[in-house]
Amino acid sequence: MATLSVNMVSTRRHVWDGEASLVVMRTLSGEIGIMPGHSPLLAMLSDGPLLIRPVDGEDIRAYVHEGFVTVDGDKVIVLAEWLELASEIDVRQAENDLQAARASGTEAEVRKAERRLQVAVGPHH
């Protein structure tokens, strides 16, 4: 079975690397899913969720803030200004950030806070 070699890096640290069967993220052109054999790609990422389906283990969810993705062969590299794994997001702080954005932020800031909180609590909440 063909797999993707995935490497996620932020400006602050190396976040995750491993083998996966699927990567789903939001680009400026819309949501995209990458599977083995995907055509070469260079795209800007919009703020939002990123999903990795590793070959072994449970799905990995993350929140991306400003970045790029490159696909070359079966190698996927995600480079982001800021990238957090769902397990690293403090849900209480994310809720507070959302309330603050609703009180005095722009519509875009509210959407970012909502997406980040959604990544933190997961798809089943």
N, C-alpha and C positions, 0 to 999 in steps of 0.2 A: 504494500500500500504506500503510495506517495504521501509525503508529508511536507509541511512548510517549516522552515527554520525561522523562528520569530525572535526578534531582538527589540526590546522596548527600552529607550533611554530618554531621560529628561536632562535638562541643563544642570541639574543638581546631582544626579546619580544614575547608575544602571538600575533599572526597575525589574526586568524579567527577561529571561530567554529560555527557549525550549522548542520542542517539536509540537506542531499543532495541525489539525485537519481543517480548521476554519478560523478566520479573523474577520470580525465585522466592526465597522467604524463609520463615523459620519465625516464626509468630506464637504467642501464648499459646494459641490455639485449634487450632494445627496448621500444617502447611506450606501455603503458598498460592502460586499462580502468577497473575501479572497479565499480561494481554495487552491490546492496544488494544481499547477498547470496554468495559472492565471497569466494573462499577458503582462508585459512590462508596464510599470505605472510609476508616476511621480505625481502626488496630489497633496494639496494643502488640507489639513484637517480643521474642521470647525469644532468648537467646544462641545463636548458631549461624551457619551458613553463609548467604550470600546469593549468588545467581547472576544475572548480567545477560547477556543475549544481545544485543549491540549490532547495529545494522543493518549496520555495516561493521566487520570485525575479529573477533578471537577472543573467546570468552566471558570475562567478567570475574568472578572469584571474590573474595569478601571475607568477613571475620568481623565480626559485629555483636555488641556487648555493650550491652544495654539501650537500647531505642529505640522509635521509632514509625514507622509508614508511613502516608502519606495518598495517596489516589488521588482525583483530581478530573478528570473528563474523561479525557484521555490524558496527564495530568501525574502523575508519581509522585515523591513526596518522601520520602526516608529520612532521619530525624533520629536520630542515635545518640549515646549518651554516649561510645562508643569504637568506631571502625570502622577496620579495617585491610584493605587490599588483600592478596590472597594473596602477591603479589610483594614485599610489605613485611615479611612475617613471617619472622623468622630461624628456620629449621627447627631448628637445634641448640638455640637457646634455648627453642623451643616443646617440644622433647623433654625438656629439663631441667625445664621447668615441669610437664610431665606426670609425670615421675618424682617431683618434689617433692610434687605433689598426691596421687599414689598412696601416698607415704610418710606424709604427715601431714595430708592434706586431707579434706574431706568428699566424699561421693559426687557431689554437685553440682559441686564444684570439679574432680574428676577428669573428669566428662563435659565440662565447659567446655574443659579442657585438651586432651582428645581431639578435640573438634570443631575447635578452633583449629589443632591440628597437622594434622588431615585437610584443612582448607582450605589450609594452607601447602604440603603435598606434592601436592595435587591428586587428582583422581578416578582416576588411572591408576596410582597407586602402592600 
